[in-house]
Amino acid sequence: MTIILELRGITKAFPGVLANDHIDLQLEEGQILALLGENGAGKTTLMNILYGLYKPDEGEILIRGQKAEIHGPNDAIARGIGMVHQHFMLIPVMTVTENVMLGVEPTRNGIILDKSKAAARIREISEQYGLEVDPDTYIKDLPVGIQQRVEIIKVLYRNADILVLDEPTAVLTPQEVESLFKILKTLIARGKSIIFITHKLKEVMEIADRITVLRLGRTVGTVLPNEVNPEKLATMMVGHEVNLVVHKNPAQPKEVVLEVKDLYVRDERKNLTVNGISFEVRKGEVLGMAGVQGNGQTELVYALTGLLPFEKGEIRLFGKALHQPTPRQILEQGVAHIPEDRQKHGLIMNFPLYDNFVLCNYYLPPFAKGIELQQSVIIANGDNLIKQFDVRTPSSSVAASTLSGGNQQKVIVGREFSRPIQLLIASQPTRGLDVGSIEYIHNRIIDKRDAGTAVLVVSSELDEIMALSDRIAVMYRGQIMEIVEADKASKEYVGLLMAGIHPTEAQKAAAEAEKATEVERVF
Amino acid sequence: MEDKVNKTDQTDGKRASTLVNNVLLPALAVFTGLLAGAVIIAITNVATLTAWSHFFQSPLNALSATWSAVATAYGALFLGAIGNPKEIVAAFQNYFATGQTGQLYKAIYPFTESLVTSTPYIFAGLSVALGFRCGLFNIGAEGQFYVGALGSCFIGYSITTLPWFIHLPLALLGGALAGAIWGAIPGYLKAKFGAHEVVNTIMMNYIAILLTDWLLEGPMKASGYRPVTPTIQTTAQLPRFFPAPLRFNWGFFLGLAVAALVYWFLFKTTLGFEIRAVGSNPNAAKYAGMSILKNFVLVMGLCGALAGLAGASEVLGADLWIGQGFSAGYGFDSIALALLGNSHPVGVVLAALLFGILRFGATSMQSLAGIPIDIISVIQSLIIIFVAAPEIIRWLYRLRNIRVERTVLTRGWGQ
C-alpha cells in the first residue's frame, strides 16, 4: 500500500489556544481513514490547513511522498484534494448540473455555456460510483442525503483523489447514512482515498480502515478497527473512562405537569405538520419523543414553548389550559427550553457569556433593580455557572461565538437549569456534541428528573431516546404512532415505529423478549 | 499556569482588536477621507492643473501649486471651524488683562459655532445609532427632525404667558413627542404588517418635508411675504452663553447629557438589554420571552424622539424660527455619522463634533479659498465608504487582520 497523503508535525496556534500540536497523520491509497475526536480536538483546523484555508505555523504536507505547498482551496483542488463540508455549499434554485459546474464551467467557443457536456460528465460519474443523481433536478427538490451526493459529485467532477468529508452523517437519517456508507465503499473500491471526520464511534467502527484519534490538538494514536471496541475509542477520545450507559433509578412519576390534547400546529409555511397529538408528561419522569427529523417534532416544541401559535387542540400546564401563550408566559410558569438550534434560538452569539446566562430572567431580581441591570450580579452569576457547568472558557466575558459547540450547549443547559423549573423541554439536547458533553448533559437531565422535574426529551437519536426515556412516544408524519414503556421496548421495535410501521403482535412479543435479554449499549 | 497565560493572551488580544476596530479604523478612515479630499481639491483647481500641464518644464512648480491649493483649502477649513490659535490666545490674554470681551468673542466665534452645528448632529446621530442597535434602519431622521422642529417651534411662538422654566421644557418635549409619533408610525407598520421600515421612513420624510412647506405657507406662516414661522418667545429659547452673534447655547450640553442617557439606557437597563438582544438575534430574543414587535415600536418611537430633539435644539437654540430647507440634510448626514461612530453614544458624539467642524468650516473654506462647499459632502461620503468597507483601510495601512464580531447594523429585506 502506498501512502497518498501524509501530514507531519502540523502545528497551528490561535490566540490563547494551541489548536494543532505536532499532529501526524497518514492516509493510504484506497482506504478510509477516520479522524476521530471531540469537538474542539482540532479536527476541523487540521482539515482547513490541508485545504489551504489556514497556514500552519509548523509542519509539512506530503502528497504521494512529495512536499506540497497549499496556499488556498485552488491549490488543494489542483493537487486532487476535495472537501465535502458539513454545511452544503449549494444554490437551491439551480439544478444539479449548474451547481456542479459552477466555477469550472465548460464552454463552446469560449463563451457559450455547454451544459449538456457537464450533464453528461455528471451522469458518467454518477453511474461509475453508484450515486444515482439526476443532473437536471433542482437542488431544492432533493432530500438532504442526495444533496450530499451532489457535493461528492462536485468534488469528483474536479478530479479529486483524496476526499475529505467533514461530519457527513450529522444531517442524515439512519437510512441515508447506510447508503452514504455504500457509496464510500464504492469510492475506495475505485481507487479514491477518503478522510472521514466524525465523533460518532459506531460509524467509525463500521466504515473505517484505520482510525486516528485526536485529543486537545494532539494525536493520541492510530488504531485499526478490529483492535479496538467503542469503549476503548471513547477513552482515547476523552481521556478518561466514559460511562456509556446513563445509570438511572426507576422513575417515580407523580402528578401530570403537561397535558397535550388533540393538538394541531401549522409550520411557518402554513403546512399542517402536527396532526392531532395527545400525550402527558408527569413530574419525575422523562418522556422521550422519538422520530426521524421533520415529522413535526420541531413545530410541536415551538407550540409548547409559545414560538408558534397552534391551530386547535389544548395545551394544559399544571391543569390550566393555555390560550396562545407568549414564550414569556410559559417561561414564567417554570418551563425550561433547550432549543433544537442553539445558534438560532439558544444564544446571542455576540453577547458575552454572562449576558447569555441571564437571557430569560435579566429583568427579574437579583439581576435587575427596577429597569436597571445589576451588572456585578450578572457577572458573578456568569462566573459561577461557568464553574458549575464546566464551561471551558477563559472567562465569562468572552462572546458566545468563541466557544465550541459543546461548550455553547453547556451555557444553554446552565442557564435553563439555574432557574427554578417544573418542566424541561429539551429538543435535540446533544446534537453535534462529543461523548464527554453528551454524558454530562444526559446526567444533568436525569438529575433534574430525580429532583421532581417533568422532562420531555425530543430527539432523532434513537440511542439518546433509549438512554434517557422512561416512556417513549414515537412521532411519524405529525402523529404519535404509539407511546410505549421504555423498559418494554427494544431499539428495533422503536425503529419500526419511527419508520411508520405498526409492529405485529408477534414482533411486539419478540421485542419484549429480546429487551429482557438485551445488554444495553448506547454506542 | 498555562491556563493563566492563555487567559491574559486572550483578553489582551480582545482589547487590542476592540481598540483597532473602534478607534483606529474610524480615525484612519477620517484621515484617508481628508487625503482623498485633498486629491480632489488639487485636481479641480485650475491653477494646479495648469502647473501640472507644464510638469516637465517645471516639476517643482506643479508640486508647490498643488500644495498651496490643498493648504489654502484645509487652512481655511481649520481657521473657519476652530479659529486662529494665535488670535485665540491673544484674545484670552487681552481679556484677562483688560476684561474686554469684544476681541474674545470674535476669536472664539468659529469654534463655538462649530459646536452649534454639532448639536443637532449629536441628537440625530443618537437616533440612527439606537435604531441600528435594534436592527432597525432609521432613514427617517430627516423627517422626524422636521416635525420635531415644527412641534417645538409652534409651542415656542404660540404660547406667550409661561415662565421659561415651564415653557422651554414644554417646547423640547413637544419636539420630542412630535418626532416620536413620526418614528413610531413606521415602527408600528413594521410590527403589525411587516412593512419594511426603510421604505416607510423614507415616505415619512417626504410627508414631513412637504408638510413643513405647507405649514410655512399657511397655518404657521408669520406675517409678511416670506414663508417662515414667527420667531419663538424668549421664554422658549435655549439660553445662550454669549451675546449675539454667538449662538452657542445649552443645546450642546443637553446633547451630551442625552448621549450619556442613551448610553445608560442601552447598556445598563433591562430595556436596552432587550433592544440589543432583538437587534443581534431576534429568534433568540423571542425564545427568551422578549416581544420583538413591542421593541420595534418602542425603539422607532425613541429614535423619532431623539431626531425630534435634534430639530427642537436647532430651532430653540440656534435659528429661533423655521424657514424652507431648514434642516440642510442633518437627518441624512446622521446615518453616516452613526456608522462612523460605530453606533456607540461616545462614537456618535465624536463623529458629530467632526461633522460639525467640517460643515461649519466648509462655509469659510468657500468664502476664503473659493473651494465649493460640496467638497465637504464628498469628503464625508469618502469617510463613510472607508468606514463601511474597513478592509480598504486594513489593506492600505497593512493592519493585521483581527476578526471580531461587528456590531449588527441591520438585516436584509423582509426580516
Interface residues (C-beta under 8 A of the other chain):
Chain A: P15 G16 V17 T305 L307 T326 P327 R328 I330 L331 E332 H337 P339 K344 H345 G346 L347 I348 M349 N350 F351 D355 L359 C360 Y362 Y363 A368 I371 E372 L373 Q375 P394 S395 S397 V398 A399 S401
Chain B: D3 N6 K7 D9 Q10 T11 G13 K14 K268 T269 T270 L271 G272 F273 R276 A277 S280 N281 N283 A284 A285 K286 Y287 A288 G289 M290 S291 E405 T407 V408
